[in-house]
Amino acid sequence: MTFTVGLLILVMGTTGTERLRAAEIAIEMPSRRWTPEVFGGILEPVVLLGVIKLVLRRHLRDLL
């Protein structure tokens, strides 16, 4: 779990997506029990955002 938290913080730092709350959640996760609700609470938004991105791909544009 420590490796995962370190990797997540590294990825957030290199992609420029680090936010204080995201780092807090990543650091708090090792102390939680991995119940189906916790796992679903993490996986569900990721899948939902992926589906939204796939559906709206034609309409999205890079603003940079």
C-alpha angles and dihedrals in degrees: 000000000000090000090051093051091048091048092048092051090047091051092048090049096049095044094045093238098117115135127173094240093048091052091048091052092048091051093045095050097080090060093055127086113246102240124165089254092057092045091048091046089058099039099042098063091044092053092043093052090047092052092047090051092050093048095046097038092114092054099043121091134183110252095196 
